[in-house]
Amino acid sequence: MNKEEAYSGEWPVKPYYKRDLAMGYAPDITPVAALNRLSAWIHHHKSLYQALLDSGYVDRQRIFNSVQVGLIFHYLGRP
């Protein structure tokens, strides 16, 4: 088990609804605005977006699986 897998903080790598994860990154704005911001970050970060696509991600999905959450945390950091 590596350091990342052993992390037991507030945001463990597990499946999250897109809305919940977006609100974690931007708790002071509306859920819709937070979703739009997270989507923009993902689409502008070419390496992250390609890694998500390779993991089976589609733009309209409502839940990030644990692999996708791990990729987001790797590229964007934890909320």
C-alpha positions, 0 to 999 in steps of 0.5 A: 500500500503506497502513501496515497492509498493509505490516506485516511483524511476527509476526502478518501479515494472512493466514488463521489457524485459529481455535485458532491465533489464539485462542492468540495472544491468550491463550497462557497458557490452554488452547486450548479456553478461548482459543477461548471467550474469543476467541468471547466477545470477538467476540460482545460487540463488536457492530461487529466481529461485524457486520463479520465476518458481512458478510464471510461469517463463520459461528460454526462455521467453523474458519479465519478468512480474511485479510479476517476476520483484518484485521477482528479485528486492526482491532477487537481489535489484534494478539496 
